[in-house]
Every structure is written in C-alpha cells, then in structure tokens.
Amino acid sequence: MKDRLVTLIGGGGFAGRYVAQALLKAGARVRIAQRDPRGAWFLKPLGGLGQTQFVAADVRRPDTLARAVAGADAVVNLAGVFGSAMDDVNADGAGNAARAAAAAGAQAFVQISAIGADPESPSAYGRSKGEGEAQVRAAFPNATVLRPSLMFGQEDAFVNRFAAIAARAPVVPVLKGGTRIQPVFVADVAAAIVRALAAPQTFGGQTLELGGPEVLSFTQFNRWLVEAIGSSKPVAELPDFVGAGLATLGFLPGAPITWDQWLMLQQDNVAASDGLGALGVTPTPLGAVAPAWLVRFRKHGRFSGSRQAA
C-alpha cells in the first residue's frame, strides 16, 4: 500500500477514522472525502506531511465524486445512513461512487455493506444496502463487498447506546432477546479493508461477511454489558407485542426503535462465512477491548469494583 492514493468516501465517520489510521500506518496516501471535510480534520496529525488530503464530496452528487477520486489508485465507500435518505445514499450513492471510481481508472474498489443486505429484504435498510451492492457490481465488477456485523469501538453508537440504557434503567429491557448477533471490532474491519485493497487480484469480485469471534443472543449481549459496567441489574426480555408497539411509534422524536429496525431484529445478524479469516485478520473479542471505555458507565467510574454499580 505504500505511496498508493486511497480515497475514503465518508472517511471521517466512525469506521472511516480506523480505516484511515490503518492505511496511513501502511504507508498509503489517504484522501478523505465527505460533505464537510472539516469534520475529519482531527485525522491530520496521524499522517506525515502531505500524506492526508481532504475534499468535499457527496455520494448523491456525481460531479463532486469525480474530483474526489481523480488519480486515486483505490476507493473505499463507507457512506451509509438510516432514515429517509437510505435509497439516495446506500443504493444510488454507492452506485455513483463505483461509477466515479471506474471512470477515474481506480484499480480497486471496496464497498462497505452490511449483513442482511438484500434487494428483497423486508427492511428498507437491508433493501437499500442490497440495491447498493447491485449497482456497485454493475459499475465496478471487480469490487470487493464487505458485509460487517454490528461494529463496536470506543466511539460506536451500538455498545455505548445499550450500556447507557443498562446504566440508567432499574431493569434492562431487551427486545427480540433470542436474535443472534456477531459483534465485530471496528479496527478488525479496517484491517480487512486494507487487506482487500492490497490484493484486488485475490479479493476483487468477492462478497465477504465479517463477524467477531463470538455469537451472542441479544439477551446474552445485554447480560454481558450489565456485568461489564459492574452492575447486577436484572435483564428482562420484552414480549414481541411490546416491541412491535414501540416500533409503530418510531416516527416520533426520541423513539427507542423504528419500524425498520424492528424488522431488522427479526433476523440474526451473523456472518455466513469467515470473511475475516479469508482476509487473514484475527478477530478481537468484545471483552478484550470494550471494558476499557465502558468504565465511564460504572457508578463509581474506574474506582468501581466488579459489582459496586448495582
């Protein structure tokens, strides 16, 4: 990867910051492309002089993508959203990014999708991701599509969200407690992206699913979280009619779950194959890294004992 120019579309986001660091460490030149590049300026000190570039781009506007990928050896599309813009960003935006990369002569393209991506998915998110994959394949047949499970890391909106609930609630509520997940460390996903970019002749054209070393039900995950924050609060699985009722109110501000998220919970989020292994990445267990930042959810912070925050 040394001296190759890689454009990261959405490079200042949660996963993007880890991908940027991994690429900079590998000696690549990194161009961060997002709607407001100022949001990614915190990455400047991580690279050498001239190693990091920033450009304004929007996957919904092909004209901005053309200059973002000009001269790039490889392109990674990390852009993705929930909500009303899913078709514009997750589907058409992915196609725009792949078409721009192909027109610019990029040698490799990596599309970050999601487990459950399927044009026939019952959820709008799953459909948009599946349609995005199809558009990428049509525009850049040798693209590598990576489908991570739920990603965790210090800045995530996954583990931290549930930890905050566990810290506040007297009883920890769980929707669809039997649904299985396979949380994957965001730094492992970043390492997988670098491996895919380094060997497009090997991984080009493939779709790889990325999961961590543990498969947990949502109930098991929440019980682990309760223990990790030093609590002994009970974990209660809510019946489906409660979850469906809450989901129907998902259009309201501050609602705990949307209808589309409820539909996604009906299916396991588990990798069908060992994508990390195929890419030569050893998965990191949740318990190996998460407790270091979950300490802030303990009642007495880092001074808390294993059960003091009950």
N, C-alpha and C positions, 0 to 999 in steps of 0.2 A: 504493500500500500504506500510505500514511501514516495513522496512527492506527487502522488496522484491527486487530482482535484475531485472532491466528492461534494455534491450539492445535497444538503439535508433540508427537504421541504418540511417545515414545522420543527426545525432543529432546536428551537428554544423551549419546547414543551417538556413534559415530564420525561418521556423516553428519549427525546432528542438530545437532552443535555448529556445523557450517559453515552449515547452513540457518538456525539461529538468528542467527548473525552477519550473514548476508545480509539477513534480514528486519529486524533491528534497524537496519542501515545504511539500509534503505529507509524507515525511519520507522514500521514496524509495531509494535504491542504483541504480545509473544510470551508465551504460556503454555506452559511446559514440563511435560508430563505423563508420568510414568513411575513404576514401582513404588516406587522410593526417590528422591524428589526431591533429597535431599542430594547424590546423585552428580552433579547438574547445577549445583550452586551456583557452580561456577567460572565460569559464564556471567553471574553477577550484575553484575560491573564493566563488562561490554560494552555495557550499555544505560543510558539515562538513568533518573532517579528514577521508579519506578513503571512502567517500560517492560517489565520482565520479571517474570513471575509463575511460581510453582511449585506443582504439585498432584500428589498421589499418585493414580495410576491404573494399572489393569491391564487389558489388552485382553481377558483371559479373564473379567473381571468387569464386565458391562454397567453395574451400579449405580455403579461408580467412574467410568466414562466419561461418564455423564450430567452430573456436576458438572464434569468436566474440559473439556467442550465447551460448557457453558452460556454463552450470549451470544457465542460465537465467530463471527466473520464467515467464517472458513475453518479447515479442519482438514487436517493432513498426518499420515498414518500411516506412521511409519518403523520400527515394531516388526517384527522378524523374527529368527528363530533357526534354528540347525541342531540336529539331535538329536531326542530323544523328544517334545518339545513342539511340533513343527512344525505338526501339524494344529490344535492348540489356539491357537497364536499366528498362524501365517502364513495359515491358512484361516479358522477361526471367529473369531479375533481381529480380522482385517481386516473381516469382516462386522459384528462388534459395533461397531467404530469407525465404519463407514459408517452404520449404523443410528442410532447416537447422534448423529452429525453431522446427519443428515437430520431427526431428531426435534427437534434444537435450532434448526433453521432456518438452518444454515450455507449460505452462498452458493456455496462452492467446497470440493471435497474432492480431495486428491491422495493416491493410493496408490502407495507405493514397492514395486515388484515386482522382477522380475529377468528378464533374457534367458533364454529356455528355460522360462518359466512355462507350464504346460500341464496341465490335469486328466488328460491321458493320458500324461504324461511317465513314462519308466521309472524316474526317480529320485523318491524320496519328497519331496525338497525342491522339485523342479520341479512335482510334483503339488500340493503344499500351496500354493505360490505361485499356480498356475493356479486352484485352487479359491477362494483368497482373492480373486482378481480377479473371479471369477464372483459371489461373494457381494457384493462392493462394487458391481458393476454392478446387481445386483438391488435393493440398498438405496438407492443414490445414482446413478441412471443418467447424470447429468452429470459424474461424477467423471473426473478425468484420471489415467490409469495410466501411470506412468513405469517403464521397464524398463532400468536401467543394466547395463552390462557390469561386469567386475570393477573396483571403485573403488580408486583409490590416493590416498594422502595421508600426511602425516607420522606419523599415529597408526595407520595401517592394519595389518591382520593379513594382508595379501596380499604386497606388495612386501617389507615388513620380514621376513616369515617366510622367504621364499626368499633374501633377502640374508643372513640369519643362517646358513642352510644353506650358501650359497656361501662364506661367510667361514670356516666350520669344516671343511667336508669337503675332503679332498685331491683328490677328483674330484666334480664337481657332478652328481648323478643327476637325470634327468628322466623322468617318466612321461608317456606319450602325447605325445611331443615334437612330433608333427605337428598336434595340436589347436590351433586358432587362437583367439586372444583379442584384444579391442579395449579395453585398459585406459582408463578414463575418470577424470579428475581429480575428486575429491570436491567441490571448490569449483565446478566447472562444473555438477555435478548440483544443487548448492544454488542456483546462479543459474537453472537450468532450472525448479526448483520455484517460485521467486519469480515467474518469468515466467508460469508456468501459473496461479498464484494470482491474479496481477494481471489476467488476461484469461480468466476461466472461460467467457465467451460465445464465445471463439475456440477454446480448447483443451479445454473440457469435453466429455466423451464420447469423447475420443481416447485411444488407446494408442500411446505413443511410446517407441522404443528409443534408448538413449543410449550412444554409444560414442566413444572418443577418436579422434584423427586418424590413429592407426597400428594396423594389423592385424598381429599377430606370432604366429608359432607359439610353443609353449612352449619349444622349443629356442632359438629366436631371442631370446625374452624372457630366458632364463637366461644366454645369452651376453652380452646387453646388461648384465645385472646384474653378471656377473663383471668386465666392463670398468669398470663404474661404481664398483665398490669397489676398483679399482686392482689387480686380480689377472689372472693369465694361466692359471688352473687349467683343465684340460680339462673339457668338458661331455659327459656320456655319456648317450645315450638308453637306457633300460632296456627290455627286451622286455616284451610285454604279459603273459606268464605270470608275470613277477616282480611287475608291478603288481597283477594280479588276486590273487596270493598274499598280498601285503601287505594288500590291501583286505579279504581274508577275516579278517584279524586286527584289523580296525578297531575291534572292540568292546573291545579291551584298552586300558588307560590309556596314553597317550603314543604310540599307534599313529600312523604318519605319514599315513595316509589311511584313510577309512572306505569301506565298500562303496558307500554312496550317492554319495560324492564320486567314486569310480571310475566309477560310471555317468554322472555329470555330465561327466566328462572325455571321454566317447565322442562328444560333440557340440561343435562350435565354439561359442564364446561371442562372437558377432559381431552387431552391430546390423543388422537387416534394412532399416532406413531411417535417414535422418539426422535423428533427433529433436532433437539439439542445434541443428542448423541451422534446423529449423522453429520453434524457440523463440527464435532469434536469439542463440544462445550460441556463441562461437568456442571450439572445443576446445583444450585445453592439452596439448602433447606431454609424455610421460613424462620425457624428457630435459631439459625446461625447468625442472622443479621438484624431481624426486627426488634428484639428486646432492647437493642442499643438506643433506638429512638422512641420506643414505646414507653420508656421510663417517664416521659412527661405526663402520661396518663395515670401514673400511680398517685395515690392520695398524698403521699409524702415525697414524691419525686424519687430521686436517686437514693434518698435516705430510707426509702421504704423497704421493709422486709418482704419476704415472699407472700405473706398473707395480711399485711398491715392495712391494705386499702379496701378491705371487705366492707 
